[in-house]
Protein backbone atom coordinates (compact mmCIF):
# COMPACT_ATOMS: atom_id res chain seq x y z
CA UNK A 1 0.00 0.00 0.00
CA UNK A 2 1.26 3.51 -0.81
CA UNK A 3 1.73 5.50 2.39
CA UNK A 4 2.74 9.14 2.88
CA UNK A 5 4.73 9.34 6.11
CA UNK A 6 4.89 12.84 7.60
CA UNK A 7 7.09 14.51 10.21
CA UNK A 8 9.88 11.99 9.76
CA UNK A 9 13.33 11.93 11.26
CA UNK A 10 16.20 9.52 10.71
CA UNK A 11 15.19 7.33 13.65
CA UNK A 12 11.64 7.05 12.25
CA UNK A 13 12.85 6.01 8.84
CA UNK A 14 15.32 3.45 10.19
CA UNK A 15 12.65 1.77 12.31
CA UNK A 16 9.97 1.86 9.60
CA UNK A 17 12.30 0.51 6.93
CA UNK A 18 13.39 -2.36 9.18
CA UNK A 19 9.78 -3.31 9.96
CA UNK A 20 8.61 -2.80 6.38
CA UNK A 21 10.88 -5.57 5.16
CA UNK A 22 8.09 -7.87 6.34
CA UNK A 23 5.11 -5.82 5.11
CA UNK A 24 6.29 -4.48 1.75
CA UNK A 25 4.39 -1.18 1.79
CA UNK A 26 5.51 1.65 -0.50
CA UNK A 27 6.56 4.31 2.01
CA UNK A 28 7.24 7.89 0.93
CA UNK A 29 8.77 10.11 3.62
CA UNK A 30 8.07 13.80 4.10
CA UNK A 31 9.97 15.88 6.65
CA UNK A 32 7.26 18.53 7.23
CA UNK A 33 4.54 18.07 9.80
CA UNK A 34 1.14 17.11 8.46
CA UNK A 35 -0.99 20.28 8.39
CA UNK A 36 -3.54 21.90 6.12
CA UNK A 37 -0.67 23.45 4.16
CA UNK A 38 1.31 20.20 3.68
CA UNK A 39 -1.67 17.85 3.20
CA UNK A 40 -1.60 18.25 -0.63
CA UNK A 41 1.67 16.28 -0.58
CA UNK A 42 -0.42 13.20 0.17
CA UNK A 43 -2.51 13.45 -2.99
CA UNK A 44 -2.82 10.01 -4.56
CA UNK A 45 -1.86 8.15 -1.39
CA UNK A 46 -4.61 5.98 0.14
CA UNK A 47 -2.97 6.23 3.58
CA UNK A 48 -1.00 8.77 5.57
CA UNK A 49 1.10 8.16 8.65
CA UNK A 50 1.07 11.03 11.13
CA UNK A 51 2.93 11.81 14.34
CA UNK A 52 1.78 13.28 17.62
CA UNK A 53 2.54 16.94 16.83
CA UNK A 54 0.94 16.98 13.41
CA UNK A 55 -2.23 19.06 13.08
CA UNK A 56 -4.79 16.69 11.64
CA UNK A 57 -7.79 18.94 12.11
CA UNK A 58 -10.95 19.16 10.00
CA UNK A 59 -9.32 21.37 7.36
CA UNK A 60 -6.38 18.97 7.00
CA UNK A 61 -8.67 15.95 6.82
CA UNK A 62 -10.78 17.57 4.11
CA UNK A 63 -7.70 18.10 1.94
CA UNK A 64 -6.56 14.53 2.58
CA UNK A 65 -9.98 13.14 1.65
CA UNK A 66 -10.08 15.16 -1.55
CA UNK A 67 -6.66 13.75 -2.42
CA UNK A 68 -7.81 10.15 -2.03
CA UNK A 69 -6.66 9.38 1.50
CA UNK A 70 -8.84 6.84 3.32
CA UNK A 71 -6.71 5.96 6.36
CA UNK A 72 -4.84 8.06 8.91
CA UNK A 73 -2.37 5.83 10.78
CA UNK A 74 -1.02 7.72 13.79
CA UNK A 75 2.30 6.32 14.96
CA UNK A 76 1.62 7.43 18.51
CA UNK A 77 -0.49 6.41 21.47
CA UNK A 78 -2.08 9.84 21.69
CA UNK A 79 -4.67 10.83 19.10
CA UNK A 80 -5.81 14.22 20.37
CA UNK A 81 -4.10 15.80 17.34
CA UNK A 82 -6.70 14.17 15.07
CA UNK A 83 -10.23 15.56 14.78
CA UNK A 84 -12.05 12.25 15.09
CA UNK A 85 -15.49 13.72 14.58
CA UNK A 86 -14.38 15.28 11.29
CA UNK A 87 -12.76 11.99 10.29
CA UNK A 88 -16.05 10.17 10.93
CA UNK A 89 -17.97 12.75 8.91
CA UNK A 90 -15.55 12.42 6.01
CA UNK A 91 -15.45 8.61 6.13
CA UNK A 92 -11.79 8.37 7.10
CA UNK A 93 -10.52 5.61 9.39
CA UNK A 94 -7.99 6.41 12.12
CA UNK A 95 -5.62 4.03 13.89
CA UNK A 96 -3.02 4.53 16.61
CA UNK A 97 -0.36 2.60 18.54
CA UNK A 98 -1.93 1.96 21.95
CA UNK A 99 1.20 0.33 23.35
CA UNK A 100 4.78 0.53 22.15
CA UNK A 101 6.96 0.26 25.23
CA UNK A 102 5.50 1.20 28.59
CA UNK A 103 8.95 0.62 30.03
CA UNK A 104 10.46 3.36 27.84
CA UNK A 105 8.08 6.07 29.10
CA UNK A 106 7.96 4.88 32.71
CA UNK A 107 11.75 4.66 32.95
CA UNK A 108 12.07 8.17 31.53
CA UNK A 109 9.65 9.47 34.15
CA UNK A 110 11.81 7.93 36.88
CA UNK A 111 14.94 9.36 35.24
CA UNK A 112 13.38 12.83 35.46
CA UNK A 113 12.67 12.30 39.17
CA UNK A 114 16.23 11.18 39.90
CA UNK A 115 17.78 13.94 37.81
CA UNK A 116 15.71 16.63 39.51
CA UNK A 117 16.06 15.27 43.02
CA UNK A 118 19.83 14.80 42.83
CA UNK A 119 20.43 17.93 40.71
CA UNK A 120 22.24 15.97 38.02
CA UNK A 121 22.11 18.65 35.28
CA UNK A 122 23.50 21.31 37.62
CA UNK A 123 26.17 18.96 39.01
CA UNK A 124 27.24 17.97 35.49
CA UNK A 125 27.55 21.60 34.40
CA UNK A 126 29.58 22.49 37.49
CA UNK A 127 32.06 19.68 37.08
CA UNK A 128 32.54 20.57 33.42
CA UNK A 129 33.65 23.99 34.69
CA UNK A 130 35.92 22.35 37.31
CA UNK A 131 33.57 23.43 40.07
CA UNK A 132 33.43 20.53 42.51
CA UNK A 133 31.39 22.29 45.22
CA UNK A 134 28.40 20.41 46.62
CA UNK A 135 26.49 23.47 47.82
CA UNK A 136 22.93 23.50 46.53
CA UNK A 137 22.97 19.86 45.45
CA UNK A 138 21.20 18.29 48.43
CA UNK A 139 18.44 15.85 47.47
CA UNK A 140 16.33 13.37 49.41
CA UNK A 141 16.04 9.58 49.68
CA UNK A 142 13.24 8.21 47.54
CA UNK A 143 12.90 5.30 49.94
CA UNK A 144 10.00 5.94 52.26
CA UNK A 145 8.58 8.81 50.22
CA UNK A 146 5.04 8.84 48.84
CA UNK A 147 4.73 8.71 45.06
CA UNK A 148 1.39 9.42 43.40
CA UNK A 149 0.72 7.68 40.07
CA UNK A 150 -2.14 9.33 38.18
CA UNK A 151 -3.37 6.72 35.73
CA UNK A 152 -2.60 3.02 36.05
CA UNK A 153 -2.64 1.96 32.46
CA UNK A 154 0.32 0.08 31.06
CA UNK A 155 2.81 2.91 31.62
CA UNK A 156 1.50 3.89 35.04
CA UNK A 157 1.76 0.31 36.26
CA UNK A 158 5.36 -0.01 35.16
CA UNK A 159 6.17 3.30 36.87
CA UNK A 160 4.46 2.08 40.05
CA UNK A 161 6.57 -1.10 40.04
CA UNK A 162 9.78 0.87 39.63
CA UNK A 163 8.95 3.24 42.47
CA UNK A 164 8.00 0.30 44.68
CA UNK A 165 11.46 -1.05 43.93
CA UNK A 166 12.91 2.14 45.42
CA UNK A 167 10.96 1.46 48.61
CA UNK A 168 8.34 4.16 48.02
CA UNK A 169 4.79 4.20 49.29
CA UNK A 170 2.81 4.29 46.05
CA UNK A 171 -0.63 5.89 45.83
CA UNK A 172 -2.62 5.41 42.63
CA UNK A 173 -5.56 7.13 41.01
CA UNK A 174 -7.53 5.78 38.08
CA UNK A 175 -11.10 6.11 36.88
CA UNK A 176 -11.22 2.30 36.98
CA UNK A 177 -9.24 1.11 40.04
CA UNK A 178 -7.83 -2.41 39.75
CA UNK A 179 -8.13 -4.30 43.03
CA UNK A 180 -6.01 -7.19 41.75
CA UNK A 181 -3.15 -4.85 40.85
CA UNK A 182 -3.53 -3.12 44.22
CA UNK A 183 -3.16 -6.42 46.07
CA UNK A 184 -0.39 -7.75 43.86
CA UNK A 185 1.93 -4.77 44.11
CA UNK A 186 0.93 -3.43 47.50
CA UNK A 187 -0.13 -0.02 46.20
CA UNK A 188 -3.17 1.89 47.40
CA UNK A 189 -5.86 3.47 45.23
CA UNK A 190 -7.09 6.82 46.51
CA UNK A 191 -9.00 9.89 45.40
CA UNK A 192 -7.17 12.38 43.25
CA UNK A 193 -7.30 14.99 46.01
CA UNK A 194 -5.56 12.51 48.32
CA UNK A 195 -2.74 12.08 45.82
CA UNK A 196 -2.40 15.85 45.52
CA UNK A 197 -2.27 16.29 49.29
CA UNK A 198 0.04 13.41 50.22
CA UNK A 199 2.46 12.84 47.33
CA UNK A 200 6.11 13.88 47.53
CA UNK A 201 6.37 12.96 43.85
CA UNK A 202 3.40 13.10 41.45
CA UNK A 203 3.68 11.44 38.03
CA UNK A 204 1.02 11.84 35.31
CA UNK A 205 0.18 8.87 33.07
CA UNK A 206 -3.30 9.58 31.70
CA UNK A 207 -4.37 10.40 28.13
CA UNK A 208 -5.49 13.88 27.15
CA UNK A 209 -9.26 14.10 26.92
CA UNK A 210 -11.68 16.97 27.48
CA UNK A 211 -12.00 15.68 31.04
CA UNK A 212 -8.26 15.60 31.78
CA UNK A 213 -7.26 18.87 30.11
CA UNK A 214 -5.58 21.04 32.77
CA UNK A 215 -6.07 18.28 35.32
CA UNK A 216 -3.27 20.04 37.17
CA UNK A 217 -4.43 23.65 37.38
CA UNK A 218 -3.90 26.39 39.94
CA UNK A 219 -6.40 24.85 42.36
CA UNK A 220 -4.80 21.41 42.10
CA UNK A 221 -1.31 22.83 42.57
CA UNK A 222 -2.44 24.69 45.68
CA UNK A 223 -3.64 21.39 47.19
CA UNK A 224 -0.28 19.71 46.64
CA UNK A 225 2.42 19.29 49.24
CA UNK A 226 4.89 22.12 49.38
CA UNK A 227 8.07 20.95 47.63
CA UNK A 228 6.34 18.33 45.47
CA UNK A 229 8.15 17.04 42.38
CA UNK A 230 5.71 17.08 39.45
CA UNK A 231 6.44 14.77 36.52
CA UNK A 232 4.60 14.74 33.19
CA UNK A 233 5.42 12.21 30.48
CA UNK A 234 1.79 11.98 29.34
CA UNK A 235 0.39 14.94 27.42
CA UNK A 236 1.40 18.56 27.81
CA UNK A 237 -2.08 19.97 28.33
CA UNK A 238 -2.60 17.85 31.44
CA UNK A 239 -0.86 20.76 33.18
CA UNK A 240 -1.84 24.42 33.05
CA UNK A 241 1.63 25.77 32.26
CA UNK A 242 0.93 29.32 33.41
CA UNK A 243 -0.34 28.02 36.76
CA UNK A 244 2.80 25.89 37.04
CA UNK A 245 5.01 28.93 36.48
CA UNK A 246 3.18 30.76 39.27
CA UNK A 247 3.56 27.79 41.64
CA UNK A 248 7.26 27.52 40.85
CA UNK A 249 7.78 31.25 41.43
CA UNK A 250 6.02 30.96 44.79
CA UNK A 251 8.29 28.08 45.79
CA UNK A 252 5.30 25.79 46.30
CA UNK A 253 6.39 23.27 43.65
CA UNK A 254 9.82 21.88 44.41
CA UNK A 255 10.55 20.86 40.84
CA UNK A 256 8.99 19.87 37.54
CA UNK A 257 10.15 17.25 35.08
CA UNK A 258 8.37 17.71 31.77
CA UNK A 259 8.78 15.58 28.67
CA UNK A 260 5.69 17.21 27.15
CA UNK A 261 4.36 20.75 26.96
CA UNK A 262 0.89 21.96 26.04
CA UNK A 263 2.11 24.26 23.25
CA UNK A 264 4.90 22.01 21.97
CA UNK A 265 3.49 21.83 18.45
CA UNK A 266 5.99 23.41 16.08
CA UNK A 267 8.68 23.55 18.79
CA UNK A 268 9.50 20.04 19.98
CA UNK A 269 11.31 17.77 17.51
CA UNK A 270 12.75 20.89 15.80
CA UNK A 271 16.20 22.49 15.91
CA UNK A 272 15.47 26.09 16.91
CA UNK A 273 18.95 26.81 18.26
CA UNK A 274 19.50 29.62 15.78
CA UNK A 275 16.19 31.35 16.50
CA UNK A 276 14.53 33.36 19.23
CA UNK A 277 12.05 31.23 21.17
CA UNK A 278 8.62 32.78 20.65
CA UNK A 279 6.79 30.95 23.44
CA UNK A 280 7.09 33.15 26.53
CA UNK A 281 5.72 30.53 28.93
CA UNK A 282 8.14 27.85 27.75
CA UNK A 283 10.99 30.37 27.88
CA UNK A 284 10.04 31.21 31.47
CA UNK A 285 9.93 27.54 32.46
CA UNK A 286 13.42 27.07 31.05
CA UNK A 287 14.79 29.72 33.40
CA UNK A 288 13.99 27.75 36.56
CA UNK A 289 16.88 25.72 37.94
CA UNK A 290 14.41 23.18 39.33
CA UNK A 291 12.69 22.52 36.00
CA UNK A 292 13.96 19.83 33.65
CA UNK A 293 12.42 19.70 30.18
CA UNK A 294 13.10 17.05 27.57
CA UNK A 295 11.72 17.27 24.05
CA UNK A 296 9.07 14.53 24.07
CA UNK A 297 11.71 11.82 24.04
CA UNK A 298 10.32 9.42 26.65
CA UNK A 299 9.27 7.02 23.91
CA UNK A 300 12.65 7.11 22.19
CA UNK A 301 14.16 3.66 22.65
CA UNK A 302 15.08 1.07 20.04
CA UNK A 303 12.41 -1.25 21.40
CA UNK A 304 9.67 1.38 21.32
CA UNK A 305 10.51 2.56 17.82
CA UNK A 306 10.43 -1.02 16.54
CA UNK A 307 7.05 -1.64 18.18
CA UNK A 308 5.62 1.63 16.83
CA UNK A 309 6.70 0.78 13.30
CA UNK A 310 5.44 -2.80 13.53
CA UNK A 311 2.02 -1.87 14.91
CA UNK A 312 1.52 1.04 12.48
CA UNK A 313 2.40 -1.01 9.41
CA UNK A 314 0.26 -3.93 10.63
CA UNK A 315 -2.74 -1.59 10.91
CA UNK A 316 -2.14 -0.39 7.35
CA UNK A 317 -1.93 -3.99 6.14
CA UNK A 318 -5.20 -4.85 7.90
CA UNK A 319 -6.89 -1.85 6.29
CA UNK A 320 -5.57 -2.85 2.88
CA UNK A 321 -7.00 -6.35 3.29
CA UNK A 322 -10.34 -5.18 4.66
CA UNK A 323 -9.67 -6.85 8.02
CA UNK A 324 -10.81 -5.50 11.41
CA UNK A 325 -8.71 -2.57 12.63
CA UNK A 326 -7.78 -3.63 16.15
CA UNK A 327 -6.18 -0.27 16.92
CA UNK A 328 -8.85 1.97 15.43
CA UNK A 329 -9.99 5.06 17.34
CA UNK A 330 -13.42 6.57 16.77
CA UNK A 331 -15.23 9.77 17.56
CA UNK A 332 -17.41 7.90 20.06
CA UNK A 333 -14.38 7.53 22.32
CA UNK A 334 -14.02 11.30 22.52
CA UNK A 335 -17.71 11.74 23.18
CA UNK A 336 -17.61 9.17 26.01
CA UNK A 337 -14.61 10.93 27.56
CA UNK A 338 -16.63 14.12 27.85
Backbone torsions as a table, in degrees:
resi	resn	phi	psi	omega
1	UNK	NA	140.3	178.9
2	UNK	-80.8	127.1	-174.8
3	UNK	-131.3	129.7	173.9
4	UNK	-94.4	116.6	-175.5
5	UNK	-104.6	116.0	-175.5
6	UNK	-100.3	162.3	175.0
7	UNK	54.4	52.3	-173.9
8	UNK	-99.6	146.4	174.0
9	UNK	-126.3	172.9	-175.3
10	UNK	-57.9	-41.6	-178.1
11	UNK	-66.2	-32.2	175.6
12	UNK	-64.1	-48.4	-175.8
13	UNK	-63.6	-42.7	-179.6
14	UNK	-59.6	-45.9	-178.4
15	UNK	-68.1	-43.2	-179.1
16	UNK	-66.1	-40.6	179.1
17	UNK	-64.7	-40.7	179.1
18	UNK	-63.3	-44.5	-179.9
19	UNK	-70.6	-33.3	-174.7
20	UNK	-71.9	-12.3	176.1
21	UNK	-59.5	-26.1	179.3
22	UNK	-90.2	-28.5	-174.1
23	UNK	-96.2	-35.6	176.9
24	UNK	75.3	25.8	175.0
25	UNK	-72.6	158.5	175.2
26	UNK	-96.1	97.9	-174.7
27	UNK	-96.0	128.0	174.1
28	UNK	-116.5	125.2	-172.7
29	UNK	-98.8	136.7	175.3
30	UNK	-125.6	130.3	179.6
31	UNK	-71.8	-36.1	-177.2
32	UNK	-64.6	155.6	171.0
33	UNK	-66.7	153.4	176.1
34	UNK	-81.2	114.7	178.5
35	UNK	-139.7	179.6	176.4
36	UNK	-57.7	-37.1	-176.4
37	UNK	-73.4	-33.5	-176.5
38	UNK	-96.3	-10.9	-177.5
39	UNK	-55.8	-33.0	178.5
40	UNK	-59.6	-19.4	176.9
41	UNK	-62.2	-22.8	-176.6
42	UNK	-89.8	7.2	-179.3
43	UNK	-59.1	130.4	179.7
44	UNK	91.0	-6.1	177.3
45	UNK	-97.1	129.2	178.2
46	UNK	-75.0	-15.9	-179.3
47	UNK	-140.2	145.7	171.4
48	UNK	-123.0	150.9	177.3
49	UNK	-116.9	117.7	-175.5
50	UNK	-111.0	164.6	176.5
51	UNK	-118.2	175.2	-166.0
52	UNK	-65.4	-26.8	-178.9
53	UNK	-101.9	12.3	170.3
54	UNK	-72.1	161.9	-179.1
55	UNK	-115.4	85.3	-176.2
56	UNK	-97.5	66.9	-179.4
57	UNK	-88.8	-174.0	-176.5
58	UNK	-59.5	-42.0	-179.2
59	UNK	-63.4	-42.0	178.2
60	UNK	-64.3	-44.5	-178.4
61	UNK	-64.0	-35.8	178.5
62	UNK	-64.0	-41.3	177.5
63	UNK	-65.6	-42.6	179.2
64	UNK	-60.6	-44.7	-178.4
65	UNK	-64.0	-41.4	178.1
66	UNK	-62.8	-29.7	-179.8
67	UNK	-86.0	1.0	175.9
68	UNK	101.7	3.5	179.1
69	UNK	-72.2	137.1	178.7
70	UNK	-123.2	-13.9	-178.0
71	UNK	-136.1	133.2	170.5
72	UNK	-111.5	111.3	-180.0
73	UNK	-103.4	103.5	179.1
74	UNK	-82.5	123.9	178.5
75	UNK	-91.0	56.5	-178.6
76	UNK	-155.8	160.5	175.1
77	UNK	-77.1	-40.0	179.3
78	UNK	-74.5	146.5	179.1
79	UNK	-134.9	16.2	-179.7
80	UNK	-69.5	-11.0	177.3
81	UNK	-82.9	-3.7	179.9
82	UNK	-110.1	130.1	175.9
83	UNK	-79.9	95.0	-174.5
84	UNK	-68.4	-32.8	178.9
85	UNK	-67.5	-39.3	176.0
86	UNK	-67.0	-38.9	178.4
87	UNK	-61.3	-41.9	178.3
88	UNK	-62.9	-43.9	-178.9
89	UNK	-62.7	-35.2	-177.3
90	UNK	-89.8	-3.6	178.7
91	UNK	78.3	23.5	178.8
92	UNK	-95.8	139.3	175.7
93	UNK	-92.2	149.6	-178.4
94	UNK	-132.8	130.2	175.2
95	UNK	-123.1	163.2	178.0
96	UNK	-141.1	-175.8	175.7
97	UNK	-115.7	93.5	-173.5
98	UNK	-66.1	-26.8	179.9
99	UNK	-145.5	126.4	175.3
100	UNK	-120.5	-53.9	170.7
101	UNK	-159.1	96.2	177.5
102	UNK	-60.4	-27.2	178.9
103	UNK	-65.0	-39.4	-178.2
104	UNK	-58.5	-49.3	-175.5
105	UNK	-72.5	-43.7	-179.3
106	UNK	-63.0	-42.6	179.7
107	UNK	-65.1	-35.3	177.9
108	UNK	-67.6	-38.1	177.2
109	UNK	-60.2	-43.3	178.8
110	UNK	-67.1	-37.2	177.6
111	UNK	-61.7	-38.5	177.5
112	UNK	-64.4	-41.4	178.1
113	UNK	-60.4	-49.9	-177.9
114	UNK	-63.8	-41.4	-178.4
115	UNK	-66.2	-39.9	178.4
116	UNK	-70.0	-48.8	-175.5
117	UNK	-61.7	-41.7	-177.0
118	UNK	-99.4	10.9	172.5
119	UNK	55.2	42.3	-175.6
120	UNK	-62.6	-45.0	179.8
121	UNK	-60.4	-42.5	-179.9
122	UNK	-67.4	-42.2	179.0
123	UNK	-62.7	-41.2	179.3
124	UNK	-62.1	-45.9	-179.6
125	UNK	-62.7	-40.6	179.8
126	UNK	-61.9	-49.1	-176.5
127	UNK	-63.7	-34.2	176.8
128	UNK	-63.0	-26.6	176.7
129	UNK	-96.8	14.2	-179.6
130	UNK	63.9	26.6	175.9
131	UNK	-101.1	107.3	-175.4
132	UNK	-104.0	19.6	177.2
133	UNK	-70.0	146.1	178.9
134	UNK	-102.6	-0.3	-179.3
135	UNK	-60.4	133.6	177.8
136	UNK	82.3	7.4	-177.1
137	UNK	-112.1	16.7	-177.4
138	UNK	-74.2	128.2	176.6
139	UNK	-113.4	-156.0	176.4
140	UNK	-140.3	156.6	174.9
141	UNK	-68.7	132.2	173.1
142	UNK	-71.7	-32.5	179.6
143	UNK	-56.6	128.6	179.1
144	UNK	88.2	-9.6	179.4
145	UNK	-83.7	160.1	179.0
146	UNK	-97.1	124.2	178.7
147	UNK	-113.6	126.4	177.3
148	UNK	-97.9	125.0	177.8
149	UNK	-108.0	111.2	-179.5
150	UNK	-94.3	102.8	-177.3
151	UNK	103.5	112.8	-179.3
152	UNK	-113.7	50.7	167.5
153	UNK	-76.5	-158.2	-175.5
154	UNK	-60.4	-44.2	-177.4
155	UNK	-71.3	-45.6	-179.5
156	UNK	-59.4	-36.7	179.6
157	UNK	-67.8	-41.2	177.3
158	UNK	-63.8	-42.5	178.1
159	UNK	-60.6	-42.4	178.8
160	UNK	-60.2	-41.7	179.5
161	UNK	-64.0	-40.6	-179.6
162	UNK	-65.3	-45.6	-179.8
163	UNK	-65.8	-34.5	174.3
164	UNK	-62.2	-35.1	177.4
165	UNK	-63.9	-26.4	175.8
166	UNK	-81.0	-4.8	-177.7
167	UNK	86.0	23.2	-179.8
168	UNK	-84.7	155.0	169.1
169	UNK	-88.6	114.8	-171.7
170	UNK	-103.9	120.4	172.2
171	UNK	-101.2	141.2	-178.7
172	UNK	-126.7	147.4	170.9
173	UNK	-129.5	135.2	174.2
174	UNK	-156.4	149.3	178.5
175	UNK	-66.6	-20.1	177.3
176	UNK	-129.9	81.8	-179.0
177	UNK	-58.0	143.6	-178.1
178	UNK	-111.8	103.7	-177.0
179	UNK	-63.9	-34.7	180.0
180	UNK	-65.5	-43.7	177.4
181	UNK	-64.3	-39.4	178.6
182	UNK	-58.8	-45.6	179.9
183	UNK	-69.8	-42.6	-175.6
184	UNK	-61.9	-46.6	-173.2
185	UNK	-94.8	-16.2	-177.8
186	UNK	78.5	29.7	174.9
187	UNK	-94.2	175.4	179.3
188	UNK	-133.6	124.5	174.2
189	UNK	-79.1	140.5	-178.6
190	UNK	-148.7	169.5	176.5
191	UNK	-67.8	154.8	-178.2
192	UNK	-59.4	-39.7	178.5
193	UNK	-61.4	-33.5	177.3
194	UNK	-66.1	-41.9	176.8
195	UNK	-61.6	-44.1	179.3
196	UNK	-59.5	-41.8	-173.4
197	UNK	-77.5	-30.2	-169.6
198	UNK	-109.1	-14.2	-172.1
199	UNK	-79.9	133.4	169.4
200	UNK	-81.6	-30.8	175.7
201	UNK	-130.1	133.0	179.4
202	UNK	-125.2	121.2	-175.8
203	UNK	-120.4	128.6	-173.7
204	UNK	-97.6	126.2	-178.4
205	UNK	-139.5	43.9	178.3
206	UNK	-116.3	155.0	177.0
207	UNK	-73.7	163.2	176.0
208	UNK	-88.9	118.3	175.7
209	UNK	-133.1	170.0	174.7
210	UNK	-55.0	-30.4	-179.2
211	UNK	-79.3	-21.0	-178.9
212	UNK	-105.4	-4.0	178.4
213	UNK	-60.7	128.9	-176.5
214	UNK	54.2	40.4	173.1
215	UNK	-54.1	-39.0	175.5
216	UNK	-101.9	96.0	178.4
217	UNK	-113.3	-169.3	-177.0
218	UNK	-59.7	-40.4	-179.4
219	UNK	-65.8	-42.1	178.9
220	UNK	-65.1	-43.1	179.2
221	UNK	-61.4	-37.9	-179.7
222	UNK	-65.5	-28.2	-179.7
223	UNK	-82.2	-10.6	-177.6
224	UNK	-78.9	158.2	176.3
225	UNK	-59.8	140.6	174.0
226	UNK	-65.6	130.4	-179.0
227	UNK	92.1	5.3	-178.4
228	UNK	-60.2	144.4	170.3
229	UNK	-96.3	122.0	-177.1
230	UNK	-107.5	123.8	-175.5
231	UNK	-120.1	131.9	178.1
232	UNK	-133.3	107.5	171.8
233	UNK	-115.8	15.4	-178.5
234	UNK	-91.3	-94.2	177.0
235	UNK	-133.3	142.7	-172.6
236	UNK	-58.1	-40.3	-174.0
237	UNK	-77.3	4.5	170.0
238	UNK	-65.1	-24.6	-178.4
239	UNK	-114.9	134.2	170.7
240	UNK	-76.8	104.2	-171.6
241	UNK	-62.9	-38.0	179.5
242	UNK	-66.0	-39.2	177.0
243	UNK	-65.9	-36.1	177.9
244	UNK	-64.6	-42.7	176.9
245	UNK	-56.9	-45.9	-179.9
246	UNK	-62.0	-41.3	-179.9
247	UNK	-68.6	-34.1	176.2
248	UNK	-69.0	-43.7	179.1
249	UNK	-61.5	-35.6	-179.3
250	UNK	-78.0	-8.9	-179.0
251	UNK	79.3	9.6	-178.0
252	UNK	-76.1	-41.9	176.6
253	UNK	-89.6	125.9	-177.2
254	UNK	-76.4	-24.1	179.0
255	UNK	180.0	156.9	179.4
256	UNK	-136.0	128.4	174.7
257	UNK	-112.7	111.8	-171.5
258	UNK	-121.6	118.9	171.8
259	UNK	-97.7	-6.9	-179.5
260	UNK	-136.4	158.6	-177.3
261	UNK	-148.3	140.6	-169.8
262	UNK	-66.0	-22.1	178.3
263	UNK	-116.1	37.4	-175.4
264	UNK	-75.2	-17.3	-179.5
265	UNK	-55.1	125.8	-179.5
266	UNK	84.3	-2.4	179.2
267	UNK	-116.7	-60.9	179.8
268	UNK	-65.3	149.5	-177.5
269	UNK	75.6	3.3	-178.6
270	UNK	-114.9	152.2	172.4
271	UNK	-94.0	102.8	-179.7
272	UNK	-109.8	21.7	-172.8
273	UNK	-64.9	-21.0	179.5
274	UNK	-98.6	11.5	-176.0
275	UNK	-122.4	169.7	173.0
276	UNK	-90.9	125.8	-179.9
277	UNK	-67.0	124.5	-174.7
278	UNK	-88.8	-15.4	-177.3
279	UNK	-87.6	106.4	-175.8
280	UNK	-66.4	-35.2	-179.2
281	UNK	-69.2	-45.1	177.6
282	UNK	-62.5	-42.2	178.1
283	UNK	-60.2	-40.4	178.8
284	UNK	-65.8	-42.4	178.2
285	UNK	-59.6	-36.6	-178.2
286	UNK	-71.2	-11.8	178.9
287	UNK	-85.2	-14.2	-177.3
288	UNK	-80.5	131.1	178.7
289	UNK	-70.2	-18.2	-179.7
290	UNK	-103.3	24.2	173.8
291	UNK	-120.7	129.0	178.3
292	UNK	-121.7	117.6	-178.0
293	UNK	-116.6	128.6	170.8
294	UNK	-115.8	156.1	-167.5
295	UNK	-91.4	64.8	177.5
296	UNK	53.3	50.3	-176.5
297	UNK	-110.1	6.3	-176.4
298	UNK	-58.6	-31.4	-178.5
299	UNK	-78.4	-9.5	-162.1
300	UNK	-84.2	75.8	170.6
301	UNK	-126.9	160.3	179.1
302	UNK	-58.2	-41.5	-177.9
303	UNK	-65.0	-44.1	-178.8
304	UNK	-65.3	-44.6	-179.9
305	UNK	-60.9	-39.8	178.3
306	UNK	-64.8	-41.8	179.6
307	UNK	-67.2	-40.0	178.2
308	UNK	-60.6	-47.9	-178.8
309	UNK	-62.9	-45.5	-178.7
310	UNK	-61.5	-47.8	-177.3
311	UNK	-66.9	-42.4	180.0
312	UNK	-61.9	-48.1	-177.9
313	UNK	-68.9	-31.4	176.8
314	UNK	-67.1	-38.3	177.3
315	UNK	-63.9	-40.2	178.7
316	UNK	-65.0	-40.3	178.1
317	UNK	-64.1	-42.2	178.9
318	UNK	-62.7	-40.5	177.9
319	UNK	-62.7	-44.0	-179.3
320	UNK	-59.6	-37.2	-177.0
321	UNK	-88.4	-3.2	-177.8
322	UNK	74.2	23.0	179.9
323	UNK	-88.1	163.9	177.5
324	UNK	-59.0	140.3	178.7
325	UNK	-94.7	98.5	-174.0
326	UNK	-65.0	-26.8	-176.5
327	UNK	-109.3	27.5	179.2
328	UNK	-74.4	145.0	172.3
329	UNK	-120.3	141.3	-174.4
330	UNK	-126.1	162.8	-179.6
331	UNK	-60.3	-30.7	-178.7
332	UNK	-59.2	-30.3	179.7
333	UNK	-65.6	-38.4	177.5
334	UNK	-67.5	-42.8	-179.3
335	UNK	-63.3	-39.5	178.1
336	UNK	-65.7	-35.9	-178.4
337	UNK	-66.8	-21.9	-179.9
338	UNK	-76.6	NA	NA
